[in-house]
Amino acid sequence: MAAHEQGVAAGPTSTTQRLGGAVGPAVLVAVAGPAASVAGLRTARLAAAVGTVAGLRTARLAAAVGTVVTALVALRFTRPAAPPPAAPGAAPRTARVPG
């Protein structure tokens, strides 16, 4: 990436990180909620404790699956090949600025 394009690339990256920090926990809570409902236990306190553990386990599993999927998608991206080195005695290459 050219030096003059780095600021443009930083904007979407920062926005994505901020959105992930807000949406990620909301999704995990939505996943943990239904998994936390446990019926048939003797006391409400025990049901709440078991349900919380089950919900957190499910949310942690969902987060792990999301992390693995994200890593697999990220591995598919490649960097462009570096330009070959200049021949000895050749004039130095200069960066072209579109304009």
C-alpha positions in Angstrom: 0.0 0.0 0.0 1.4 3.4 -0.9 2.1 5.8 1.8 -0.5 8.3 0.6 -3.2 5.6 0.9 -2.6 4.5 4.4 -4.8 7.1 6.0 -7.7 6.0 3.8 -7.2 2.4 4.8 -7.1 3.2 8.5 -10.6 4.7 8.6 -12.5 1.5 7.6 -10.2 -0.6 9.8 -10.9 1.6 12.9 -14.6 1.6 12.2 -14.7 -2.2 11.9 -12.9 -2.6 15.2 -15.3 -0.2 16.9 -18.4 -1.9 15.5 -17.0 -5.4 16.4 -16.5 -4.2 20.0 -20.2 -3.2 20.2 -21.9 -5.9 18.2 -19.7 -8.8 19.4 -20.9 -8.8 23.0 -24.5 -8.2 22.0 -24.4 -11.3 19.8 -22.8 -13.3 22.6 -25.5 -12.2 25.0 -28.1 -13.1 22.5 -26.6 -16.6 22.1 -26.1 -17.1 25.9 -29.7 -16.1 26.8 -31.6 -19.0 25.3 -28.9 -21.5 26.4 -29.3 -20.3 30.0 -32.9 -21.4 30.3 -32.9 -24.6 32.3 -36.2 -26.3 33.4 -36.9 -29.0 35.9 -34.4 -28.0 38.7 -35.5 -27.9 42.3 -34.7 -24.4 43.2 -34.7 -21.2 41.3 -31.2 -20.3 42.6 -29.8 -23.6 41.3 -31.5 -23.2 38.0 -30.0 -19.7 37.6 -26.5 -20.9 38.4 -26.7 -23.9 36.0 -28.3 -21.8 33.4 -25.7 -19.1 33.6 -22.9 -21.7 33.2 -24.6 -23.3 30.3 -25.2 -19.9 28.6 -21.6 -18.8 29.1 -20.3 -22.1 27.8 -22.5 -21.7 24.6 -21.4 -18.0 24.2 -17.7 -19.0 24.6 -18.2 -21.8 22.0 -19.8 -19.3 19.6 -16.9 -16.8 20.1 -14.4 -19.6 19.4 -16.2 -20.6 16.2 -16.3 -17.0 15.1 -12.6 -16.5 15.8 -11.7 -19.6 13.8 -13.9 -18.6 10.8 -12.4 -15.1 10.9 -8.9 -16.5 11.0 -9.6 -18.8 8.0 -11.1 -15.8 6.0 -8.0 -13.7 6.9 -5.6 -16.4 5.7 -7.2 -16.2 2.2 -6.0 -12.6 1.8 -2.5 -12.3 0.2 -0.1 -9.5 -0.1 0.9 -8.3 -3.5 4.3 -9.5 -4.7 7.2 -7.1 -4.1 8.7 -5.6 -7.2 12.0 -7.1 -8.3 15.1 -5.4 -7.2 16.6 -2.8 -9.6 19.5 -3.9 -11.8 23.0 -2.6 -10.8 23.6 0.8 -12.3 19.9 1.4 -13.1 18.3 4.7 -12.2 16.4 4.6 -9.0 12.6 4.1 -9.3 10.4 6.8 -8.0 6.9 6.5 -6.7 4.2 7.9 -9.0 1.5 9.9 -7.5 -1.8 9.6 -9.4 -3.0 12.9 -10.4 
